[in-house]
Amino acid sequence: IKRQYFIDTLRRIMVFTKEPFYKVLIKIEGDVMFISTESHDFGKAEEEVEIFSTNNSNFEFYLSANYLYDSFREMDCEEVEMKIQMNTSPIVITPKGKTDELSVVMPINIKND
């Protein structure tokens, strides 16, 4: 993922989220990541981000945009890798090609009533 482009996308999406969670829905379909959010107070937003997927799996999960934003912002690189095993697993974020620096973000568990 292009780091700065992703940071800019998250910044735009976060305008439509609510504290304290800044919850966003991430959908990955092949080489496209959809980031969306919806709230009664602020409306809804969705953006697409081109990614390079190594296994073309489809995932859907909720994350804290704030934690994701902080992880990407602290890395000093042009591209970032996100390793996702399944939609309930921790997401490991590293600068592309580096293994000595990483960030871990847990998905948000949404309970259905």
C-alpha positions in Angstrom: 0.0 0.0 0.0 1.3 3.5 -0.8 1.8 4.9 2.7 1.0 8.6 2.1 -2.0 7.9 -0.1 -3.4 5.6 2.5 -2.8 8.2 5.3 -4.6 10.9 3.2 -7.5 8.5 2.6 -7.9 7.6 6.3 -7.8 11.3 7.2 -10.8 12.0 4.8 -12.7 8.9 6.1 -12.1 9.8 9.8 -14.2 13.0 9.4 -17.2 10.7 9.2 -16.4 8.6 12.2 -17.1 9.0 15.9 -14.8 8.9 18.9 -13.5 7.0 20.8 -13.3 4.1 18.3 -13.2 5.8 14.9 -14.6 2.5 13.5 -14.2 1.9 9.8 -15.1 -1.1 7.7 -12.3 -2.5 5.6 -13.2 -4.8 2.6 -10.5 -6.3 0.5 -11.5 -7.8 -2.8 -8.5 -8.8 -4.9 -6.3 -5.8 -5.5 -8.8 -3.2 -4.2 -9.4 -2.2 -0.6 -12.6 -0.4 0.3 -12.6 1.8 3.4 -16.0 3.0 4.6 -17.8 4.3 7.6 -21.3 5.4 8.4 -22.8 7.3 11.4 -26.2 8.9 12.0 -24.5 12.1 13.1 -22.0 12.6 10.2 -23.2 10.6 7.3 -21.3 8.0 5.3 -18.1 7.8 3.3 -16.3 5.2 1.2 -13.0 5.3 -0.7 -11.1 2.8 -2.7 -7.4 2.1 -2.4 -5.4 0.1 -4.9 -3.3 -2.6 -3.2 -1.1 -5.5 -4.3 -2.6 -8.7 -3.0 -0.4 -11.8 -2.9 -3.3 -14.3 -2.5 -6.4 -12.6 -3.9 -8.4 -13.4 -0.8 -11.5 -11.5 0.2 -11.7 -10.1 3.7 -14.1 -7.9 5.6 -13.5 -6.5 9.1 -13.8 -3.4 11.3 -10.7 -1.5 12.6 -10.0 1.6 14.5 -9.0 4.2 11.9 -7.1 6.1 14.6 -4.9 3.1 15.4 -4.4 2.4 11.7 -3.6 6.0 11.0 -1.0 6.1 13.8 0.7 3.0 12.6 1.1 4.2 9.1 2.1 7.7 10.2 5.0 6.5 12.3 6.6 4.5 9.5 9.3 6.2 7.5 8.8 4.5 4.1 7.0 4.9 0.8 5.1 1.5 0.9 3.7 -0.5 3.7 2.7 -4.2 3.9 -0.3 -5.4 5.8 -0.4 -9.1 6.6 -3.9 -10.4 7.2 -4.6 -14.1 7.9 -8.3 -13.9 8.6 -10.8 -11.3 9.5 -10.5 -11.9 13.2 -6.7 -12.1 13.4 -4.3 -9.3 14.3 -3.2 -7.3 11.3 0.6 -6.9 11.2 1.9 -3.7 9.5 5.5 -3.3 8.4 7.4 -1.0 6.1 7.9 -2.8 2.8 11.0 -5.0 2.9 11.7 -4.4 6.6 11.2 -6.9 9.4 12.7 -5.0 12.3 9.8 -2.5 12.6 6.1 -3.5 13.0 2.8 -2.5 14.3 -0.1 -4.7 15.2 -3.8 -3.6 15.0 -6.6 -5.8 16.2 -9.9 -5.9 14.4 -13.0 -4.6 16.3 -15.5 -7.3 17.2 -19.0 -6.2 16.3 -21.7 -8.0 18.1 -25.0 -8.5 16.3 -28.1 -8.2 18.4 
